[in-house]
Amino acid sequence: MAKSAVTLEAETRYFAEGIATVAGLDEVGTGSGAGPCYVAFVVVDATSPVGPDGLNDSKLLTPAQREALVPQIESWAIDWAIGAASAQEIDQHGLTIAQRLAAHRALAALRRSPELVLLDGKRDWLTIPDRGDLLAPDYGLAEAPPVVTMVKADRSCASVAAASVLAKVARDAKMNELALQYPQYEWETNKGYLSARHLAAIAEFGRSPEHRLSWNLSA
C-alpha cells in the first residue's frame, strides 16, 4: 500500500500536554435508511508509531484496501473496540442517542480507557448531557472521557482514520449478512443507503424490520 495519508500530529500535541492515551472515534451508517449504525474507537499513546501504510479515511479506500488494513490497525493500536446500535434503537431513541449507546458499548469493551477522545465532525454526540435535560436522557451510561471535535479528522488524524476503517468494515459485513436474509433490497451493494434501486425495492416490497421505520424512505 501507499504511504499513510494521515498522521499522529494532532494526537502528539495532546501527548505533549500530558495526556497518556488518545482515542480516535468515528461512526458509519447514520445516514443509511436500513441497518444499524456502527462506531469504533482506536486508542494510541506516545509510543505508537505512524499508522499502517495506506491508512486514510475509509470513504477514500476501496473495500479490499479497508479489509487489508483491519489486521494492521488491530496490531498497531494499543486498544480498539467497535459498538453498534440497531435500526430499532434508532427508531426508539433517535439517531443521536443511538450513536451514543453504540459508542458507550464500545467504550465498555476497551481494556485501556482513553483520557481524551478525538471525534470526527463538529458535534459532540458522545458526551452525556446534563442530567437535568429531560430531552436528552443518558440511559444510565457511565461518564465518557473529554471530547475534542475536529472537522475531517478522519482525513488527518491516524487514530480517527483507523476508527473509520474498523467501523466501516464491521458494518459492511453486517449488511452483507442481512442481505442474505433480505435479498430484494440489494444491501450487499448499497449497504442500506437509499439508492434508486433500494427505494424501488421498498416501494415494491415494503419495509423490512431492519429498515428505520421512523424515517421517510420514499423516493
N, CA and C of each residue as an Amber inpcrd file, in Angstrom:
protein
   657
   0.8330000  -1.2000000   0.0000000   0.0000000   0.0000000   0.0000000
   0.8700000   1.2540000   0.0000000   0.2730000   2.3600000  -0.3990000
   0.9880000   3.6330000  -0.3970000   1.2200000   4.1040000   1.0290000
   2.0920000   5.0850000   1.1590000   2.3500000   5.6880000   2.4580000
   1.0610000   6.2520000   3.0360000   0.9190000   6.1730000   4.3580000
  -0.2840000   6.6760000   5.0200000  -0.5030000   8.1480000   4.7090000
  -1.7750000   8.5080000   4.4490000  -2.1240000   9.9010000   4.1470000
  -2.4760000  10.6740000   5.4070000  -2.4820000  10.0060000   6.5530000
  -2.8270000  10.6570000   7.8170000  -1.6310000  10.5710000   8.7610000
  -1.6470000  11.3800000   9.8080000  -0.5120000  11.4380000  10.7290000
  -1.0020000  11.3780000  12.1770000  -0.0590000  11.3460000  13.1000000
  -0.3540000  11.4310000  14.5280000  -0.0570000  12.8220000  15.0700000
  -0.0400000  13.8130000  14.1990000   0.3190000  15.1600000  14.6270000
  -0.6260000  15.6840000  15.7030000  -1.9200000  15.5500000  15.4860000
  -2.8820000  16.0570000  16.4730000  -2.7730000  15.2860000  17.7820000
  -2.6950000  13.9630000  17.6760000  -2.5880000  13.1520000  18.8800000
  -1.3230000  13.5170000  19.6690000  -0.2220000  13.7410000  18.9540000
   1.0450000  14.0420000  19.6090000   0.9810000  15.3450000  20.3930000
   0.2060000  16.3060000  19.9130000   0.0530000  17.5670000  20.6500000
  -0.5230000  17.3120000  22.0300000  -1.4670000  16.3870000  22.1210000
  -2.0740000  16.0930000  23.4170000  -1.1410000  15.2680000  24.2950000
  -0.3510000  14.3960000  23.6920000   0.6440000  13.6730000  24.4810000
   1.6200000  14.6620000  25.1210000   1.9950000  15.7050000  24.3690000
   2.9230000  16.7160000  24.8900000   2.3160000  17.4890000  26.0560000
   0.9750000  17.5220000  26.1360000   0.3010000  18.2110000  27.2380000
   0.0800000  17.3040000  28.4510000   0.5640000  16.0770000  28.3520000
   0.4490000  15.1620000  29.4760000  -0.6580000  14.1370000  29.3640000
  -1.3940000  14.1480000  28.2570000  -2.4240000  13.1310000  28.0400000
  -1.7360000  11.8180000  27.6840000  -2.0630000  10.7520000  28.3950000
  -1.3640000   9.4760000  28.1810000  -1.9350000   8.6860000  27.0060000
  -3.2600000   8.6900000  26.8470000  -3.8950000   7.8920000  25.7960000
  -4.9590000   8.7260000  25.0970000  -4.9620000   8.6380000  23.7840000
  -5.9420000   9.3370000  22.9520000  -6.6510000   8.3010000  22.0890000
  -7.9650000   8.4300000  21.9850000  -8.7370000   7.5350000  21.1260000
  -9.3690000   8.3200000  19.9890000  -9.2090000   7.8230000  18.7760000
  -9.9820000   8.3380000  17.6550000 -11.3330000   7.6540000  17.6400000
 -12.3790000   8.4040000  17.3560000 -13.7490000   7.8700000  17.3130000
 -14.3990000   8.3010000  16.0190000 -15.0100000   7.3390000  15.3150000
 -15.7660000   7.6730000  14.1100000 -16.9630000   6.7440000  14.0150000
 -17.9150000   7.1570000  13.2040000 -19.1500000   6.3910000  13.0350000
 -19.3970000   6.1340000  11.5560000 -20.2450000   5.1570000  11.2880000
 -20.6690000   4.8760000   9.9190000 -22.1020000   4.3640000   9.9680000
 -22.8660000   4.7280000   8.9530000 -24.2210000   4.2100000   8.8400000
 -25.3050000   5.1070000   9.3790000 -24.9600000   6.2850000   9.8810000
 -26.0080000   7.1390000  10.4390000 -26.9370000   7.6760000   9.3580000
 -26.4480000   7.8130000   8.1400000 -27.2830000   8.3250000   7.0660000
 -27.9860000   7.2590000   6.2610000 -27.8500000   6.0250000   6.6660000
 -28.4550000   4.9070000   5.9510000 -29.9380000   4.8030000   6.2730000
 -30.6910000   4.2080000   5.3530000 -32.1120000   4.0030000   5.5970000
 -32.4290000   2.6680000   6.2220000 -31.4370000   1.8070000   6.3180000
 -31.6460000   0.4640000   6.8730000 -30.3800000   0.0180000   7.5750000
 -30.5690000  -0.8840000   8.5190000 -29.4280000  -1.4560000   9.2190000
 -28.9740000  -0.6220000  10.3940000 -28.0220000  -1.1570000  11.1560000
 -27.5210000  -0.4740000  12.3460000 -26.5420000   0.6370000  12.0080000
 -26.2680000   1.4800000  12.9830000 -25.1100000   2.3750000  12.9020000
 -23.9900000   1.7400000  13.7270000 -22.7740000   1.9660000  13.2850000
 -21.5970000   1.4060000  13.9450000 -20.6480000   2.5320000  14.3270000
 -19.9210000   2.3350000  15.4140000 -18.8570000   3.2540000  15.8000000
 -17.6300000   2.4250000  16.1700000 -16.4710000   3.0660000  16.1140000
 -15.2410000   2.3950000  16.5510000 -14.3400000   3.3790000  17.2610000
 -13.6420000   2.8710000  18.2650000 -12.5630000   3.5980000  18.9360000
 -11.2470000   2.9290000  18.5800000 -10.2270000   3.7420000  18.3330000
  -8.8570000   3.2450000  18.2000000  -7.9850000   4.0740000  19.1280000
  -7.3320000   3.4010000  20.0670000  -6.5620000   4.0730000  21.1160000
  -5.0750000   4.0220000  20.7760000  -4.4030000   5.1650000  20.9370000
  -2.9570000   5.2540000  20.7270000  -2.3320000   5.9840000  21.9090000
  -1.0000000   5.8490000  22.0390000  -0.2820000   6.6070000  23.0570000
   1.0200000   7.1340000  22.4650000   1.8460000   7.7240000  23.3030000
   3.0590000   8.3860000  22.8140000   4.0500000   7.4160000  22.1950000
   3.9180000   6.1370000  22.4750000   4.8270000   5.1490000  21.8940000
   4.3510000   4.6280000  20.5450000   3.1380000   5.0020000  20.1480000
   2.5690000   4.4710000  18.9030000   3.3130000   5.0140000  17.6920000
   3.7180000   4.1420000  16.7720000   4.3360000   4.6100000  15.5330000
   3.2850000   5.1840000  14.6010000   3.7300000   5.7740000  13.5130000
   2.8040000   6.2430000  12.4840000   1.9570000   5.0630000  12.0310000
   0.7190000   5.3420000  11.6440000  -0.2140000   4.2740000  11.3050000
   0.2070000   3.4320000  10.1220000  -0.5190000   2.3520000   9.8750000
  -0.1900000   1.4470000   8.7790000  -0.1400000   2.1660000   7.4280000
   0.6910000   1.6570000   6.5410000   0.7690000   2.2210000   5.1960000
  -0.6000000   2.1710000   4.5220000  -0.9450000   3.2580000   3.8520000
  -2.2110000   3.3270000   3.1410000  -3.3910000   3.7460000   3.9810000
  -3.1950000   3.9740000   5.2810000  -4.3060000   4.3590000   6.1440000
  -4.8570000   5.7070000   5.7270000  -6.1700000   5.7850000   5.6430000
  -6.8530000   7.0140000   5.2490000  -8.3080000   6.9110000   5.6780000
  -9.0480000   7.9820000   5.4940000 -10.4880000   7.9720000   5.6890000
 -11.0740000   6.7970000   4.9170000 -11.9190000   6.0210000   5.5630000
 -12.4640000   4.8130000   4.9320000 -13.1920000   5.1060000   3.6310000
 -13.7840000   6.3010000   3.5230000 -14.5350000   6.6440000   2.3150000
 -13.6220000   6.8010000   1.1000000 -12.3310000   6.9810000   1.3290000
 -11.3820000   7.1730000   0.2400000 -10.6690000   5.8780000  -0.1440000
 -11.0560000   4.7660000   0.4880000 -10.4160000   3.4800000   0.2450000
 -11.3900000   2.5090000  -0.4100000 -10.8620000   1.5610000  -1.1440000
 -11.6890000   0.5040000  -1.7150000 -12.0190000  -0.5230000  -0.6390000
 -13.0470000  -1.3390000  -0.8640000 -13.3310000  -2.3900000   0.1180000
 -12.1290000  -3.2870000   0.3870000 -11.3900000  -3.6450000  -0.6490000
 -10.2270000  -4.5080000  -0.4670000  -9.1540000  -3.8070000   0.3650000
  -8.9490000  -2.5250000   0.1330000  -7.9580000  -1.7780000   0.9140000
  -8.3700000  -1.6990000   2.3770000  -9.6510000  -1.4380000   2.6210000
 -10.1220000  -1.3650000   4.0110000  -9.9310000  -2.7000000   4.7170000
 -10.3160000  -3.7820000   4.0680000 -10.2220000  -5.0940000   4.7030000
  -8.7680000  -5.4750000   4.9710000  -7.8680000  -5.0930000   4.0770000
  -6.4520000  -5.3950000   4.2870000  -5.8840000  -4.6160000   5.4670000
  -6.4430000  -3.4420000   5.7230000  -5.9450000  -2.6040000   6.8110000
  -6.3950000  -3.0810000   8.1920000  -7.4900000  -3.8120000   8.2620000
  -8.0520000  -4.1670000   9.5720000  -7.0480000  -4.8860000  10.4670000
  -6.4220000  -5.9770000  10.0300000  -5.4720000  -6.6290000  10.9480000
  -4.2700000  -5.7570000  11.2760000  -3.8760000  -4.8790000  10.3560000
  -2.7670000  -3.9730000  10.6320000  -3.1490000  -2.9490000  11.7010000
  -4.3720000  -2.4310000  11.6170000  -4.8580000  -1.4790000  12.6250000
  -4.9470000  -2.1560000  13.9860000  -5.4840000  -3.3650000  14.0110000
  -5.6420000  -4.0770000  15.2830000  -4.2870000  -4.3590000  15.9420000
  -3.2550000  -4.5730000  15.1210000  -1.9100000  -4.7840000  15.6660000
  -1.2400000  -3.4830000  16.0710000  -1.5420000  -2.4160000  15.3420000
  -0.9030000  -1.1140000  15.5750000  -1.4480000  -0.4090000  16.8150000
  -2.7570000  -0.4510000  17.0000000  -3.3960000   0.2660000  18.1070000
  -3.0430000  -0.3910000  19.4380000  -3.0010000   0.4110000  20.5090000
  -2.8130000  -0.1940000  21.8270000  -4.1270000  -0.7750000  22.3400000
  -5.2360000  -0.3410000  21.7460000  -6.5380000  -0.9310000  22.0310000
  -7.5260000  -0.4330000  20.9830000  -8.6010000  -1.1760000  20.8000000
  -9.6540000  -0.7800000  19.8640000 -10.9340000  -1.5150000  20.2530000
 -12.0550000  -0.9690000  19.8440000 -13.3420000  -1.6200000  20.0960000
 -14.3870000  -1.0480000  19.1410000 -15.3900000  -1.8620000  18.8730000
 -16.4760000  -1.4980000  17.9580000 -17.8000000  -1.6680000  18.6890000
 -18.7270000  -0.7470000  18.4520000 -20.0650000  -0.8430000  19.0200000
 -21.1160000  -0.5520000  17.9640000 -22.3230000  -1.0020000  18.2120000
 -23.4090000  -0.8000000  17.2420000 -24.7080000  -0.4990000  17.9610000
 -25.5960000   0.1650000  17.2310000 -26.9770000   0.3700000  17.6800000
 -27.8850000  -0.0120000  16.5190000 -28.9240000  -0.7460000  16.8110000
 -29.7910000  -1.3070000  15.7760000 -30.7270000  -0.2630000  15.1830000
 -31.3210000  -0.6300000  14.0600000 -32.3350000   0.2290000  13.4490000
 -33.4960000   0.4580000  14.4140000 -33.8330000  -0.5700000  15.1840000
 -34.9200000  -0.4400000  16.1510000 -34.5610000   0.5670000  17.2480000
 -33.3100000   0.5610000  17.6770000 -32.8820000   1.5240000  18.6950000
 -32.8440000   2.9350000  18.1280000 -32.4860000   3.0720000  16.8700000
 -32.5230000   4.3920000  16.2320000 -33.9500000   4.9060000  16.1910000
 -34.8930000   4.0350000  15.8420000 -36.3050000   4.4350000  15.8310000
 -36.7880000   4.7960000  17.2350000 -36.3740000   4.0200000  18.2280000
 -36.8720000   4.2170000  19.5910000 -36.2940000   5.4560000  20.2510000
 -34.9900000   5.6770000  20.0900000 -34.3110000   6.7190000  20.8520000
 -33.9400000   7.9440000  20.0320000 -33.9500000   7.8480000  18.7220000
 -33.4180000   8.9130000  17.8830000 -31.9580000   8.6390000  17.5710000
 -31.4780000   9.2460000  16.5040000 -30.1500000   8.9160000  15.9960000
 -29.0300000   9.3040000  16.9540000 -29.1030000  10.4950000  17.5420000
 -28.0080000  10.9420000  18.4050000 -27.8320000  10.0300000  19.6020000
 -28.9240000   9.6830000  20.2650000 -28.8210000   8.8160000  21.4370000
 -28.3960000   7.4160000  21.0270000 -28.8660000   6.9360000  19.8740000
 -28.4360000   5.6190000  19.3970000 -26.9300000   5.5990000  19.1330000
 -26.4080000   6.6670000  18.5290000 -24.9590000   6.7660000  18.3450000
 -24.2440000   6.6970000  19.6880000 -24.7790000   7.4250000  20.6680000
 -24.1540000   7.4460000  21.9930000 -24.1850000   6.0590000  22.6270000
 -25.3070000   5.3580000  22.4830000 -25.3950000   3.9990000  23.0120000
 -24.3430000   3.1060000  22.3710000 -24.2030000   3.1900000  21.0490000
 -23.2110000   2.3670000  20.3500000 -21.8040000   2.6840000  20.8390000
 -21.5190000   3.9660000  21.0060000 -20.1820000   4.3720000  21.4340000
 -19.8870000   3.9170000  22.8540000 -20.8650000   3.9960000  23.7350000
 -20.6280000   3.5680000  25.1140000 -20.4970000   2.0510000  25.2150000
 -21.1400000   1.3360000  24.3210000 -20.9020000  -0.1120000  24.2600000
 -19.4510000  -0.3970000  23.8680000 -18.9450000   0.3570000  22.9190000
 -17.5480000   0.1870000  22.5220000 -16.6080000   0.6030000  23.6520000
 -16.9100000   1.7240000  24.3040000 -16.0770000   2.1640000  25.4340000
 -15.9830000   1.0890000  26.5090000 -17.0980000   0.4490000  26.7870000
 -17.1170000  -0.5790000  27.8260000 -16.2730000  -1.7840000  27.4500000
 -16.0450000  -1.9750000  26.1550000 -15.2620000  -3.1190000  25.6810000
 -13.7640000  -2.8430000  25.6530000 -13.3740000  -1.5660000  25.7900000
 -11.9480000  -1.2250000  25.7690000 -11.2500000  -1.7020000  27.0420000
 -10.0290000  -2.1780000  26.8700000  -9.2010000  -2.5300000  28.0330000
  -8.4540000  -1.3040000  28.5560000  -8.1510000  -0.3590000  27.6570000
  -7.4240000   0.8600000  28.0090000  -8.3610000   2.0480000  27.7830000
  -8.9340000   2.5480000  28.8310000  -9.8480000   3.6770000  28.6940000
  -9.0580000   4.9260000  28.2990000  -9.4260000   5.5970000  27.2220000
  -8.6600000   6.7690000  26.7790000  -8.8920000   7.9620000  27.7050000
  -7.8770000   8.8010000  27.7830000  -8.0040000  10.0240000  28.5760000
  -8.6240000  11.1540000  27.7650000  -8.6010000  11.0270000  26.4430000
  -9.1680000  12.0420000  25.5560000  -9.6670000  11.3520000  24.3030000
 -10.7800000  11.8450000  23.7700000 -11.3410000  11.3010000  22.5290000
 -11.3240000  12.3700000  21.4500000 -10.7650000  12.0310000  20.2950000
 -10.8500000  12.8800000  19.1040000 -12.0190000  12.3840000  18.2690000
 -13.0050000  13.2400000  18.0840000 -14.2460000  12.8580000  17.4170000
 -14.3750000  13.5990000  16.0930000 -14.5840000  12.8410000  15.0320000
 -14.7300000  13.4450000  13.7090000 -16.0230000  14.2620000  13.6300000
 -15.9210000  15.4750000  13.0820000 -17.1020000  16.3030000  12.8800000
 -17.1420000  17.5130000  13.7980000 -18.2630000  18.2180000  13.7550000
 -18.4410000  19.4380000  14.5430000 -19.1810000  19.2020000  15.8520000
 -19.9220000  18.0990000  15.9340000 -20.8650000  17.9070000  17.0360000
 -20.4110000  16.7750000  17.9490000 -20.4320000  17.0350000  19.2420000
 -20.0690000  16.0380000  20.2380000 -21.3180000  15.2430000  20.6090000
 -21.4720000  14.0610000  20.0340000 -22.6180000  13.2130000  20.3650000
 -22.2530000  12.1210000  21.3770000 -20.9860000  12.1080000  21.8060000
 -20.5610000  11.1020000  22.7820000 -20.8360000  11.5350000  24.2140000
 -20.5620000  12.7930000  24.5320000 -20.6780000  13.2650000  25.9160000
 -22.1140000  13.1580000  26.4100000 -22.2760000  12.6530000  27.6050000
 -23.5990000  12.5030000  28.2010000 -24.1220000  13.8870000  28.5790000
 -25.3550000  14.1940000  28.2290000 -25.8910000  15.5260000  28.5190000
 -26.1370000  15.7280000  30.0020000 -26.4050000  16.9710000  30.3400000
 -26.7530000  17.3310000  31.7140000 -27.9100000  16.4610000  32.1930000
 -27.7620000  15.8990000  33.3870000 -28.8100000  15.0150000  33.9180000
 -30.1620000  15.7200000  34.0310000 -30.1500000  17.0490000  34.0760000
 -31.4080000  17.7750000  34.1890000 -32.1060000  18.0140000  32.8700000
 -31.4580000  17.6270000  31.7570000 -32.0420000  17.8490000  30.4390000
 -32.9280000  16.6580000  30.0920000 -34.2180000  16.8160000  30.2870000
 -35.1480000  15.6990000  30.0710000 -35.2870000  15.3450000  28.5980000
 -34.8620000  16.2360000  27.7040000 -34.9450000  15.9510000  26.2770000
 -33.7580000  15.1330000  25.7900000 -32.7710000  14.9360000  26.6420000
 -31.5810000  14.1870000  26.2460000 -31.1730000  13.2460000  27.3750000
 -31.9370000  12.1720000  27.6140000 -31.6330000  11.2740000  28.7270000
 -30.3240000  10.5300000  28.5060000 -29.7040000  10.0810000  29.6160000
 -28.4170000   9.3970000  29.4930000 -28.5580000   7.8790000  29.5050000
 -29.7440000   7.3410000  29.8020000 -29.9920000   5.9030000  29.8050000
 -29.0150000   5.1380000  30.6990000 -28.5870000   5.7640000  31.7700000
 -27.7490000   5.0800000  32.7370000 -26.3280000   4.8410000  32.2900000
 -25.8450000   5.5550000  31.3200000 -24.4940000   5.3500000  30.8180000
 -23.4630000   5.9310000  31.7620000 -22.2650000   5.3570000  31.7240000
 -21.1530000   5.8890000  32.5040000 -20.6200000   7.1560000  31.8480000
 -19.8550000   7.9120000  32.6130000 -19.2690000   9.1290000  32.0520000
 -18.2900000   8.7840000  30.9320000 -18.2520000   9.6300000  29.9110000
 -17.3060000   9.4650000  28.8100000 -16.0710000  10.3270000  29.0710000
 -14.9340000   9.9980000  28.4530000 -13.7610000  10.8650000  28.5670000
 -14.0340000  12.2180000  27.9100000 -13.2040000  13.2170000  28.1800000
 -13.3320000  14.5010000  27.4830000 -13.2230000  14.3010000  25.9670000
 -13.9480000  15.1360000  25.2400000 -14.0300000  15.0130000  23.7830000
 -13.5330000  16.2900000  23.1150000 -12.7510000  16.1270000  22.0550000
 -12.3770000  17.2240000  21.1780000 -12.9170000  16.8930000  19.7960000
 -13.7530000  17.7650000  19.2480000 -14.2760000  17.5480000  17.9010000
 -13.3410000  18.1820000  16.8700000 -13.2080000  17.5250000  15.7350000
 -12.3440000  18.0070000  14.6620000 -13.0010000  17.7050000  13.3240000
 -13.2480000  18.7460000  12.5410000 -13.8210000  18.5600000  11.2100000
 -12.8060000  17.8450000  10.3320000 -13.2820000  16.8100000   9.6350000
 -12.4440000  15.9910000   8.7450000 -11.2550000  15.3650000   9.4700000
 -11.4560000  15.0290000  10.7350000 -10.3980000  14.3510000  11.4850000
 -10.0520000  13.0090000  10.8640000 -11.0290000  12.3880000  10.1860000
 -10.7520000  11.0900000   9.5610000  -9.8140000  11.2010000   8.3650000
  -9.5220000  12.4400000   7.9310000  -8.5840000  12.6360000   6.8250000
  -7.2620000  13.2170000   7.2790000  -7.1020000  13.4180000   8.5910000
  -5.8470000  13.9710000   9.0910000  -5.2820000  13.2070000  10.2790000
  -6.1340000  12.6700000  11.1320000  -5.6850000  12.0100000  12.3690000
  -5.6870000  10.4970000  12.1840000  -4.5430000   9.8850000  12.4240000
  -4.4200000   8.4530000  12.1840000  -5.3880000   7.6350000  13.0340000
  -5.5740000   8.0280000  14.3000000  -6.4580000   7.2430000  15.1630000
  -7.9030000   7.3030000  14.6820000  -8.3280000   8.4690000  14.1850000
  -9.7100000   8.6070000  13.7080000  -9.8860000   7.8830000  12.3770000
  -8.9100000   8.0100000  11.4810000  -8.9800000   7.2830000  10.2160000
  -9.0610000   5.7840000  10.4650000  -8.2640000   5.3000000  11.4020000
  -8.2900000   3.8790000  11.7290000  -9.6540000   3.4650000  12.2700000
 -10.2400000   4.3110000  13.1110000 -11.5800000   4.0250000  13.6300000
 -12.6020000   3.9790000  12.5030000 -12.4660000   4.8790000  11.5360000
 -13.4120000   4.8920000  10.4200000 -13.3310000   3.6050000   9.6190000
 -12.1340000   3.0680000   9.4650000 -11.9590000   1.8200000   8.7150000
 -12.5840000   0.6470000   9.4740000 -12.3000000   0.5410000  10.7660000
 -12.8570000  -0.5680000  11.5440000 -14.3780000  -0.5320000  11.5520000
 -14.9490000   0.6480000  11.7510000 -16.4050000   0.7610000  11.7850000
 -17.0120000   0.4200000  10.4270000 -16.4010000   0.9020000   9.3640000
 -16.9290000   0.6570000   8.0230000 -16.8790000  -0.8210000   7.6580000
 -15.7560000  -1.4770000   7.9170000 -15.6330000  -2.8930000   7.5740000
 -16.6210000  -3.7300000   8.3870000 -16.7580000  -3.4130000   9.6740000
 -17.6930000  -4.1690000  10.5120000 -19.1340000  -3.9820000  10.0490000
 -19.5020000  -2.7530000   9.7310000 -20.8840000  -2.5250000   9.2990000
 -21.1480000  -3.1510000   7.9380000 -20.1980000  -3.0370000   7.0180000
 -20.3820000  -3.6500000   5.6990000 -20.5980000  -5.1530000   5.8380000
 -19.8400000  -5.7930000   6.7130000 -20.0050000  -7.2270000   6.9330000
 -21.4080000  -7.5360000   7.4610000 -21.9130000  -6.6990000   8.3680000
 -23.2630000  -6.9030000   8.8960000 -24.3100000  -6.7230000   7.8060000
 -24.1360000  -5.7180000   6.9540000 -25.1140000  -5.5020000   5.8880000
 -25.0600000  -6.6310000   4.8640000 -23.8860000  -7.1810000   4.6000000
 -23.7950000  -8.3400000   3.7130000 -24.5370000  -9.5350000   4.3080000
 -24.4340000  -9.6880000   5.6290000 -25.1490000 -10.7640000   6.3150000
 -26.6590000 -10.5570000   6.2180000 -27.1130000  -9.3200000   6.4580000
 -28.5460000  -9.0310000   6.3750000 -29.0680000  -9.1630000   4.9510000
 -28.1940000  -8.9180000   3.9630000 -28.6080000  -9.0380000   2.5620000
 -29.0060000 -10.4680000   2.2120000 -28.4230000 -11.4380000   2.8870000
 -28.8020000 -12.8320000   2.6410000 -30.2210000 -13.1000000   3.1380000
 -30.6200000 -12.3740000   4.1720000 -31.9590000 -12.5420000   4.7370000
 -33.0010000 -11.7520000   3.9560000 -32.5760000 -10.6090000   3.4020000
 -33.4890000  -9.7330000   2.6640000 -32.8710000  -9.3830000   1.3010000
 -32.7630000 -10.3580000   0.4040000 -32.0350000 -10.1320000  -0.8590000
 -32.6860000  -9.1080000  -1.7750000 -33.9610000  -8.8580000  -1.6140000
 -34.6610000  -7.9460000  -2.5230000 -34.1610000  -6.5100000  -2.4450000
 -33.5090000  -6.1490000  -1.3450000 -33.0690000  -4.7560000  -1.1690000
 -31.6240000  -4.5150000  -1.6260000 -30.9140000  -5.5830000  -1.9780000
 -29.5500000  -5.4830000  -2.5070000 -28.6040000  -4.7510000  -1.5440000
 -28.7110000  -5.0810000  -0.2660000 -27.8650000  -4.4060000   0.7320000
 -26.3930000  -4.7550000   0.5810000 -26.0930000  -5.8690000  -0.0810000
 -24.6980000  -6.1900000  -0.3130000 -24.0300000  -5.1510000  -1.2140000
 -24.8580000  -4.4090000  -1.9610000 -24.3510000  -3.3650000  -2.8620000
 -24.5070000  -1.9760000  -2.2630000 -25.7190000  -1.6560000  -1.7800000
 -25.9780000  -0.2770000  -1.3080000 -25.7510000  -0.0930000   0.1850000
 -25.5230000  -1.1910000   0.9270000 -25.2490000  -1.1520000   2.3720000
 -26.3280000  -0.4270000   3.1700000 -27.5590000  -0.4310000   2.6230000
 -28.6790000   0.1810000   3.3280000 -28.9370000   1.6250000   2.9690000
 -28.0370000   2.2370000   2.2170000 -28.2500000   3.6240000   1.8020000
 -29.3150000   3.6660000   0.7070000 -29.9690000   4.8110000   0.5700000
 -31.1830000   4.8920000  -0.2480000 -30.8560000   5.1910000  -1.7070000
 -30.2770000   4.2150000  -2.3590000 -30.0600000   4.3010000  -3.8080000
 -31.3990000   4.1980000  -4.5200000 -31.4070000   4.5020000  -5.7970000
 -32.6430000   4.4250000  -6.5720000 -33.2000000   3.0050000  -6.5590000
 -32.3450000   2.0050000  -6.6930000 -32.7980000   0.6190000  -6.7000000
 -33.3180000   0.1970000  -5.3260000 -32.6900000   0.7060000  -4.2710000
 -33.1690000   0.4020000  -2.9280000 -34.5550000   1.0130000  -2.7130000
 -34.7350000   2.2570000  -3.1120000 -36.0410000   2.9090000  -2.9630000
 -37.1020000   2.1930000  -3.7910000 -36.7310000   1.7330000  -4.9830000
 -37.6850000   0.9960000  -5.8180000 -38.0820000  -0.3150000  -5.1480000
 -37.1340000  -0.9800000  -4.4930000 -37.4370000  -2.2240000  -3.7870000
 -38.3530000  -1.9690000  -2.6000000 -38.1320000  -0.8620000  -1.8830000
 -39.0320000  -0.5170000  -0.7700000 -40.4430000  -0.2800000  -1.2850000
 -40.5560000   0.4190000  -2.4200000 -41.8730000   0.6830000  -2.9990000
 -42.5650000  -0.6190000  -3.4060000 -41.7900000  -1.5860000  -3.8690000
 -42.3680000  -2.8500000  -4.3460000 -42.6640000  -3.8220000  -3.2110000
 -41.7310000  -3.9550000  -2.2760000 -41.8430000  -4.9980000  -1.2560000
 -42.2080000  -4.4720000   0.1280000 -42.2180000  -3.1430000   0.2850000
 -42.4300000  -2.5800000   1.6100000 -41.1520000  -2.5830000   2.4300000
 -41.2700000  -2.1930000   3.6720000 -40.0990000  -2.1040000   4.5510000
 -39.8950000  -3.3960000   5.3160000 -38.6430000  -3.6840000   5.5870000
 -38.2960000  -4.8450000   6.4040000 -38.1440000  -4.3970000   7.8530000
 -38.0360000  -5.3460000   8.7940000 -37.7710000  -4.9690000  10.1910000
 -36.4260000  -4.2810000  10.3770000 -35.5330000  -4.3930000   9.4100000
 -34.2220000  -3.7630000   9.5070000 -34.2110000  -2.3510000   8.9420000
 -35.3210000  -1.9030000   8.3830000 -35.4090000  -0.5210000   7.9320000
 -35.6910000   0.4050000   9.1250000 -35.3000000   1.6360000   8.9860000
 -35.5760000   2.6260000  10.0280000 -36.9920000   3.1570000   9.7920000
 -37.9030000   2.6140000  10.5440000 -39.3270000   2.7960000  10.2690000
 -39.7900000   4.2180000  10.5810000 -39.0280000   4.9490000  11.3750000
 -39.3950000   6.3370000  11.7060000 -38.9210000   7.3140000  10.6420000
 -38.1720000   6.8390000   9.6570000 -37.6190000   7.7100000   8.6290000
 -38.5280000   7.7610000   7.4170000 -38.4150000   8.8380000   6.6580000
 -39.1030000   8.9430000   5.3780000 -38.2600000   8.2230000   4.3330000
 -38.7380000   7.0650000   3.8900000 -37.9740000   6.2380000   2.9580000
 -38.6010000   6.1910000   1.5820000 -39.3570000   7.2350000   1.2300000
 -39.9780000   7.2960000  -0.0930000 -39.0780000   8.0660000  -1.0410000
 -39.2500000   7.7950000  -2.3200000 -38.4140000   8.4460000  -3.3490000
 -38.7950000   9.9120000  -3.4650000
